[in-house]
């Protein structure tokens, strides 16, 4: 078993796909790094498993609509 599989099973146990729920929690416009502004739109996708929040996926967009980065965070 790989390290990623061990980590996955330590969080989810016996995984049941129908117990997974995800939804857009927030969409924001961020203006950062004064004085060289980095302007971007960020969408936050909350991830719940068996009614408990287990993580978040953030997708970063440049103002022209191109995806510039992403984060996948497990709690």
Residue, then its C-alpha position, 0 to 999 in steps of 0.5 A: x500500500x502506498x503512502x497516499x493510500x494509507x493517508x486516504x484510508x486513515x481519513x475515510x476508513x471504508x470509503x462509501x462514495x454516497x457519503x461524500x458531499x461537496x459544495x461551493x462555500x464561497x467565491x471571492x475577489x482577492x487583491x493582494x501583494x501591495x504595491x504589485x497587486x495580484x488580482x484573482x478570483x478564488x472559489x472555495x469548494x467545501x468537502x464533507x464526508x459522513x456529515x463532517x467537514x474533511x477538507x477544502x479545494x480552492x481554485x484560483x482564477x486570473x481576471x481573464x478567466x484562466x486557472x492560475x493555481x489550486x490548493x487541496x487541503x485535508x483536515 
